[in-house]
Amino acid sequence: MTTYYWRTRSWSSEPRQEKVSEQTLKLWSSLTEKKNWRITELYNEYFQTEFYNTVEDFGEKNQWIPITRRKTIEEAEAAIDESISHYKKRIEISKGPKVVKTFK
């Protein structure tokens, strides 16, 4: 006879994950501010989104870092908005699990 052992995992049952570094949180925070983004038009008529890097551990500090290219300026701005939303969620998740409902 063969016995199988099954183990389920969840956030609370796992050993605590390593915390996100302060440098990473600093980078994510700067990525959530629209003033740190810009759109440039390339020679091939595409638009490139770039963000201003203020963190030393991520490439060159105080430089514009290219992120993505889009066909129209509206698509490029939408990509920036999506990135801002994404990094806000990552910051929230890095704080750990949150209670969404309790019962009496």
C-alpha beads as a LAMMPS data file, in Angstrom:
LAMMPS data file: protein, C-alpha beads

104 atoms
103 bonds

1 atom types
1 bond types

-500.0 500.0 xlo xhi
-500.0 500.0 ylo yhi
-500.0 500.0 zlo zhi

Masses

1 110.0

Atoms # bond

1 1 1 0.000 0.000 0.000
2 1 1 1.222 3.486 -0.871
3 1 1 0.503 6.458 1.371
4 1 1 0.437 9.972 -0.001
5 1 1 0.884 12.963 2.269
6 1 1 -0.800 16.150 1.221
7 1 1 0.129 19.542 2.544
8 1 1 -1.632 22.769 1.757
9 1 1 0.074 26.096 2.019
10 1 1 -1.106 29.598 2.597
11 1 1 0.489 32.914 3.406
12 1 1 0.003 32.430 7.143
13 1 1 1.307 28.839 7.227
14 1 1 4.497 29.603 5.329
15 1 1 7.601 30.741 7.164
16 1 1 7.772 34.508 6.968
17 1 1 9.081 35.628 3.605
18 1 1 12.060 37.922 3.521
19 1 1 10.910 41.516 3.651
20 1 1 11.192 43.757 0.633
21 1 1 14.306 45.901 0.914
22 1 1 14.103 49.609 1.679
23 1 1 15.765 50.400 -1.663
24 1 1 13.119 48.411 -3.527
25 1 1 10.309 50.131 -1.629
26 1 1 11.925 53.481 -2.422
27 1 1 12.023 52.570 -6.107
28 1 1 8.402 51.398 -6.098
29 1 1 7.347 54.579 -4.324
30 1 1 9.027 56.732 -6.945
31 1 1 7.340 54.668 -9.679
32 1 1 3.914 55.486 -8.216
33 1 1 4.393 59.229 -8.749
34 1 1 3.403 60.412 -12.218
35 1 1 5.864 63.325 -12.049
36 1 1 8.685 60.755 -12.327
37 1 1 7.443 59.556 -15.723
38 1 1 7.736 61.002 -19.213
39 1 1 6.881 60.043 -22.783
40 1 1 9.349 60.575 -25.632
41 1 1 8.720 60.207 -29.349
42 1 1 11.185 57.952 -31.136
43 1 1 12.466 58.285 -34.697
44 1 1 10.192 55.438 -35.840
45 1 1 7.098 57.375 -34.645
46 1 1 6.584 55.162 -31.612
47 1 1 6.301 56.603 -28.108
48 1 1 8.556 55.430 -25.295
49 1 1 7.695 55.668 -21.604
50 1 1 10.562 56.428 -19.247
51 1 1 10.890 56.977 -15.530
52 1 1 13.394 59.072 -13.600
53 1 1 15.538 56.789 -11.452
54 1 1 16.365 58.134 -7.992
55 1 1 17.638 54.846 -6.497
56 1 1 21.304 53.868 -6.789
57 1 1 20.724 50.105 -6.776
58 1 1 18.647 50.205 -9.952
59 1 1 20.837 51.263 -12.858
60 1 1 22.194 54.758 -13.136
61 1 1 20.955 57.166 -10.491
62 1 1 19.377 60.427 -11.717
63 1 1 18.855 59.055 -15.228
64 1 1 15.777 58.451 -17.361
65 1 1 15.239 54.699 -17.723
66 1 1 13.243 53.468 -20.779
67 1 1 10.421 51.103 -19.896
68 1 1 8.072 50.393 -22.795
69 1 1 7.115 51.501 -26.305
70 1 1 3.644 52.147 -27.651
71 1 1 2.177 53.122 -31.017
72 1 1 0.154 56.140 -29.788
73 1 1 0.657 58.676 -27.043
74 1 1 -2.662 57.601 -25.476
75 1 1 -1.434 54.002 -25.235
76 1 1 1.823 55.214 -23.694
77 1 1 -0.020 57.246 -21.065
78 1 1 -2.307 54.282 -20.330
79 1 1 0.808 52.114 -19.854
80 1 1 2.154 54.628 -17.326
81 1 1 -1.162 54.632 -15.450
82 1 1 -1.157 50.808 -15.386
83 1 1 2.420 50.789 -14.060
84 1 1 1.533 53.259 -11.318
85 1 1 -1.426 51.088 -10.305
86 1 1 0.753 47.949 -10.383
87 1 1 3.435 49.387 -8.096
88 1 1 0.866 50.770 -5.649
89 1 1 -0.498 47.224 -5.332
90 1 1 3.009 45.805 -4.842
91 1 1 3.669 48.267 -2.023
92 1 1 0.376 47.283 -0.382
93 1 1 1.132 43.557 -0.730
94 1 1 4.631 44.002 0.714
95 1 1 3.013 45.038 4.016
96 1 1 1.763 41.472 4.417
97 1 1 -1.677 39.923 4.406
98 1 1 -4.646 42.050 5.379
99 1 1 -7.911 40.994 6.938
100 1 1 -10.780 41.452 4.498
101 1 1 -13.581 39.960 6.570
102 1 1 -14.104 38.762 10.116
103 1 1 -16.993 36.791 11.584
104 1 1 -18.770 36.947 14.928

Bonds

1 1 1 2
2 1 2 3
3 1 3 4
4 1 4 5
5 1 5 6
6 1 6 7
7 1 7 8
8 1 8 9
9 1 9 10
10 1 10 11
11 1 11 12
12 1 12 13
13 1 13 14
14 1 14 15
15 1 15 16
16 1 16 17
17 1 17 18
18 1 18 19
19 1 19 20
20 1 20 21
21 1 21 22
22 1 22 23
23 1 23 24
24 1 24 25
25 1 25 26
26 1 26 27
27 1 27 28
28 1 28 29
29 1 29 30
30 1 30 31
31 1 31 32
32 1 32 33
33 1 33 34
34 1 34 35
35 1 35 36
36 1 36 37
37 1 37 38
38 1 38 39
39 1 39 40
40 1 40 41
41 1 41 42
42 1 42 43
43 1 43 44
44 1 44 45
45 1 45 46
46 1 46 47
47 1 47 48
48 1 48 49
49 1 49 50
50 1 50 51
51 1 51 52
52 1 52 53
53 1 53 54
54 1 54 55
55 1 55 56
56 1 56 57
57 1 57 58
58 1 58 59
59 1 59 60
60 1 60 61
61 1 61 62
62 1 62 63
63 1 63 64
64 1 64 65
65 1 65 66
66 1 66 67
67 1 67 68
68 1 68 69
69 1 69 70
70 1 70 71
71 1 71 72
72 1 72 73
73 1 73 74
74 1 74 75
75 1 75 76
76 1 76 77
77 1 77 78
78 1 78 79
79 1 79 80
80 1 80 81
81 1 81 82
82 1 82 83
83 1 83 84
84 1 84 85
85 1 85 86
86 1 86 87
87 1 87 88
88 1 88 89
89 1 89 90
90 1 90 91
91 1 91 92
92 1 92 93
93 1 93 94
94 1 94 95
95 1 95 96
96 1 96 97
97 1 97 98
98 1 98 99
99 1 99 100
100 1 100 101
101 1 101 102
102 1 102 103
103 1 103 104
